[in-house]
């Protein structure tokens, strides 16, 4: 599994229409991009968000699926629309190849690897 999380501090101009259009773009990504297991833009409710109010939270089958998504028309058009509304951005990508085994084992593997 491959996680891709993009946290954003949005400009004041990002109102209701912005969020409606981003939701439509996200639906297009889910429909058109193979290997996308989860893809959504959500409000960041973390108390220590440091002003990063929203995030695109996504999960891909593999790093290769993420690479295809990065080059897809659906992603490129979403990014082109969103960029003028983003005041600051930070990205996290993580390849976790055995996440399914960790989840099915009830987190037992957590003790073996721990946080890095």
N, C-alpha and C positions, 0 to 999 in steps of 0.2 A: 504494500500500500504506500501511497505517496501523498503526503499532506502539503497543501499550498494555502497559506493564510496571508492575506494582505490587509493590514490595519491602516485605516485612513483617518486623517483629521480633515473633515470637509469644510469647504468655504461656506459662508452664510447663504450664498446663492443656491445651494443644494436644498431645494424645497420639495414639496410633494410631487411635482412633475418629474424632478430628477429621480426620486425614489421609484416612481411608477415605471419610468423608462429603464432604470437599472434592473428592476424585477423582470421586465420583458427581455432584456439582454440575457439575464441569467437563465431564463427559461429556454432561450435559444441555444445557449451553451449546452444545457442539459440535453436538448433534443438533437443537436448536431454533432457533438463531440464524443467519439467512441472512448470508452474507458473512464468516463466520469461517473463516480459512484455517488458523489454529493457535491452540490454547487449552489451557493446562496450568498446573498449580501444581507447582513444582519446588523442591528444595533449592537454595539459592544457594551455590555452591562457590567464589566469588571470595575470594581471600585478604584483600582490603580491604573486606569487606562491612559492616564497622562494626556488626555485630550483626543486620543484616537477613538472617535465616537462610533465608527462603523468598521466592519471587516467583511471581506469576501472570504468565506470559509469553504474549502473544497477538499475533496478526497478523490484520488485517482487510483486506478488499478495498479499502475506502475509508473516509474519515471518516464518511460517512453510515451505513455498515454498523456502525461503532463506536457511533454515536449510537443506532441501533436496539437494539443489544446493551445499552447502558447503561440503556435503559428497559424491557428485556424482563423478564418474570416470572422467567425462569431466573437472570438476573444479580441481580435484586433479592432473590430468596430465598437465593442463595449468599452475597451480601453480608450479609444479616441473620443468617445462621448464623455467618459468620466473624468479624464485628466484635467480639463479646465475647472472642475469643481473640487479638486483635491488640493488642499493646502499643504499637507505633509503625508508621507506614506512610509511604511516599513513592511518588509516582507519576510516570511519564514517558509522555507521549503524543507521537508524532512522525509527521507526514505526510511520506512519502517517495514522491512520485508516480512517479519514474522508477527505482525500485529494481530492477525486472525488467531494464531496459536495462543498469544498472550491473553486475548479476550476470552477465548473458549476455555482456557485453563484457570479462569477466574483471577487473573493477575499474578499467578504463581511465578511467572517468568520475571516479574518486576524485581524480585529480590536478586535474581541472577545478574541482570544488567544494570538496574538502578538508573538514576539520572546522570547524564554526562554533562 
